[in-house]
Every structure is written in C-alpha cells, then in structure tokens.
Amino acid sequence: MTLREKKALRDGVSKTILRLERARFGRPRSSKDNAANLHMATALCICCFIDAMGKYIYGGQADECKFKRFIERYTPLFYKELIDKARRDNVAEKEKYLTQFYREVRCGLVHGYFPKSNSEIVSRSGSAIVSSNVGKLRICVPRLRENFLQGFEKAIRDI
C-alpha cells in the first residue's frame, strides 16, 4: 500500500466516523433531542473497520479471533480497560469482556443494529467501559472512537 493510499484510507475512516458522530436525527423535538447523535451507527462503523483491518492485516476471512487480536494489538488502552474490568468483577477469564464485546456489541450491532442484552452503547464521556454491574458492558462511544482512531493510525503505519 502506497503512502498516498494510506493517507486516503486514514482520512476516509476518520471523516466517516466523525460525520456519523455529528449527524443529527432530523428536526429535534426537544432540547434533550439536540444531543441525540448517531452513536449506534458510529459504534457499528468502528466494529466494521476493526473487522476489515483484522482481515487485511492477518489475512483470510474476518472472524472473532482477528477482531480480538486487532483490539489487543492496536487499541491497548481499550483492551486494558476490558482486562481491568474483569479483575474488578473477579472474573477468572481475563478475556471474558473482550469476547463479550465481540459477541454482544459487535455481533449485535452488525446483525441487528442494537447490542445484545448485557451490553449498551452510551454517548456520554467518561471511561471507555463503565460497569453498571457485574457481567454488563457499557461502552462509551466517544472514548471508543478516540482509542480506535489512535490504534487505526498505528495499524496504518504497520501495513
């Protein structure tokens, strides 16, 4: 991949994610609706980019293993927060929440546009993962976007 192609890819991904995050749902019905961004679409787009980059970097078809390897290698802050959440919740398997992120958030968004029951997408700022109770993931899209774009930059340099 040439430098020009890498730059075009980097710019395209960044612009797509930022446009989705800033898009509004038509005419707001109240002041509360003014903050209603397309966070589900942003999270879906990020998951699709992770799938695509995992497939490109590791070869073959996109799958859970490549998705998780991309997160572990290229978004270490997000990965660390998942591992730390497992420790806080006294979960023996350190990758439980990474698997849960793939199966509930990624698969839920890709196949049904909403995360499955033990996970949710939120738009308020804070840490990337906020535990509301043991076993539940609450993903903060602005922080996920931040961590993903940093990891995406690193992945582009490694290609």
GIRAGI-V769969 format. One record per residue. PHI is phi in whole degrees, 0 to 359 (999 if undefined). Layout:
BEGIN
phi->PHI
phi->PHI
END
This chain:
BEGIN
phi->999
phi->283
phi->299
phi->296
phi->294
phi->298
phi->296
phi->297
phi->296
phi->301
phi->295
phi->297
phi->295
phi->300
phi->296
phi->299
phi->295
phi->294
phi->296
phi->296
phi->294
phi->267
phi->296
phi->245
phi->275
phi->47
phi->272
phi->293
phi->274
phi->208
phi->296
phi->295
phi->289
phi->300
phi->270
phi->281
phi->272
phi->274
phi->291
phi->296
phi->293
phi->296
phi->297
phi->299
phi->299
phi->298
phi->298
phi->293
phi->295
phi->297
phi->303
phi->296
phi->292
phi->299
phi->295
phi->293
phi->287
phi->263
phi->79
phi->75
phi->276
phi->292
phi->207
phi->299
phi->299
phi->293
phi->301
phi->292
phi->296
phi->297
phi->298
phi->298
phi->275
phi->253
phi->231
phi->297
phi->294
phi->295
phi->300
phi->298
phi->295
phi->294
phi->295
phi->297
phi->296
phi->298
phi->296
phi->298
phi->271
phi->56
phi->269
phi->294
phi->278
phi->293
phi->261
phi->304
phi->283
phi->291
phi->297
phi->296
phi->300
phi->296
phi->286
phi->262
phi->277
phi->299
phi->294
phi->300
phi->292
phi->292
phi->262
phi->217
phi->68
phi->229
phi->295
phi->287
phi->302
phi->270
phi->220
phi->212
phi->252
phi->235
phi->253
phi->283
phi->282
phi->149
phi->287
phi->297
phi->230
phi->241
phi->275
phi->270
phi->196
phi->299
phi->89
phi->250
phi->253
phi->237
phi->262
phi->268
phi->298
phi->302
phi->286
phi->299
phi->301
phi->303
phi->295
phi->296
phi->297
phi->296
phi->293
phi->297
phi->302
phi->296
phi->297
phi->298
phi->296
phi->283
phi->285
END
